[in-house]
């Protein structure tokens, strides 16, 4: 067996071993980093590198995963963008029928100072799907004087484990019941 083939087989084995040992999916790992960053936690350079590598594996046809990945890049990994920011936003606009995508568009609009547009996106996401957890989380941040109200309204929403952790931390910090 040639050296290159042996190295390739070794890398293949290690990749399978890693995926077998990892309990988090690609999207879950990106979500964990995204929501930690949203909470203001710092992410180490090596972890950031790993997340950026995972993001490169997300196809733009997986709408919710792409919205999460693009938002992470635009908000926390801008130095790793492979295209101008507007290219990512325009691609997200093509998926506007997905409430999760609308929620991330809302977060991105807020980031660029478009508060009213952000709120409109988030409320539209909730109108389309009252279980859209990210929309409630983003609204609790944007309308901070009503954060507990938004978190309470979103009590029956669907949350990923990372979103649930973020929500619980905010509720605890704010003293929401």
N, C-alpha and C positions, 0 to 999 in steps of 0.2 A: 504494500500500500504506500503510495507516495506521501510525502510530508504534507503537501497542501490538502490532500484528501483526508489525512488523519486529523489535521487541525480543523478542517471543516466538519468532520464527524464529531470531534470533541466539542466544538461550538454548538452544533446541533443538539448534542446530548445535554450540554449545560443549559441551553435555552429551554429545552423541554423540562429539565429538572427544576429550573427556576419557576416555570409556569405551573408545574405540578405542586411546588411548595408554596407558591403565592396564593393567598386566600382572596386577594382582591383582584377584580377584573381591571383591565386597562382603564375603563371609565371611572371605576371606583377610586383608583389611585390618583387620577387627575382631579377628581372631585374632592378627595381628601386634601390635596394641596391647595386647590382653589379656595375651599371654605376656610382652611387655616389662614390663608393669606387675607381673605375677607375679614377674619377676626383680628387681623393685625399681627399675627404670629410671623416670625421670620422663618424663612425656608433656607436651609443651608445651600451652598453653591453646588454640592454634589447631588443633593436631592432635586434642586432646580434643574440640573443637567439631566437627571433621570426623567423628570416630568416632561421636559422638552423633547426628549427622545420618544417617550410614550405618545406625546401629542402628534409627532410626525407620523405615527401609525394610524391615526384616526382619519377615516375617509370622509370627504365632505358630503357623502350621501347618507351617513348615519346622523340624521339631523340633530337630535338632542346631544349626542356625544360631540358633534362638531361645534355646536353652540357653546358648550362648556369649554372645549379646547381652544376655540377662537377667542373666547372671552378671557381665558387665562393668559393667552399670548398677548392680547391687546392691553390687558391691565397689569400683568406682572412679568411678562417676558418679551416686552417690545423689542429688546435687542436681538431676539431670535426670529423675528418676523421674516418670512421669505417673500413677502409682497407688501405693497403699501397697505396701511390699515383699512382703507376704504374697500379694498378688494374683499376682505373678510366680512365687512359689514354688508356689502352688496350681496355676497353669497348667503348670508343669514337672512337678508330680506327676501330671498327666493323661497325661504322655508317659513314665512310668516304664518302659515296656517297651523303650525305647531305651537301650542301655548308655551312650552318650555323655551323655544327659540324666542318668542315674544318677550319672555321674562329676561333672557340674557340681553336682548336688544334694549330692554329698559335699563338694565344695569349699565350697559355701554353708553346709552344716552345720558344717564346721570353722570357718568364719569367725564363726559365732555361738556358738562354744564347745562344740559338740556333737561332740566327738572320736569317741566310740564310734559314734554314728550315721553320722558321715562315713566311718569305716572300713568300716562295714557296707555303705553305698551303693557305695563303691569296689570292695569285694570282690565284691559282687553284679554290678557292671558287668563285672568281669573274668570272673566265672563265666559270664555270658551271652555275652560276647564277649572271648576272650583277646587279641584284637588292639586293644582299646580303649585307645589311647595315653594320652589324658588321665587315665585312672584310675591308671595307673602313675606318671605325673608328679605327680599330687596325693598319692598314697601316699608317694612319695619325700619330699615336703615334710612330710606329717603324721607319718610314722614316720621322722624324720630320722636316727635311729641305724641304720636299715636302708635308707637312701636308695640306696646303691649296689646293694643286693640287688634293690630294686624296679626300678631302672633296668636291671639285667641281666635280670630276668624279663620286662621289657617290650621287650627288644631286638628281638623280631620283631613288635612291635605296629605298627599303622598310625599314622603321624604326619603332620600337616600340616607344611609348611615351617617355620612359626612354632613349632610344638611341637618339632620336631626341633632347631631352634636353641636353644630353652630347655633341652631335654634335654642337648645337647652342652655347653652352658655349665655346667650343674650337674655333669655328669660330670667336666669339666675342673677345676672349682673344688674338687670333693671328692676328686679323684684316683682316680676309679673306673676300673677297667680294662675 
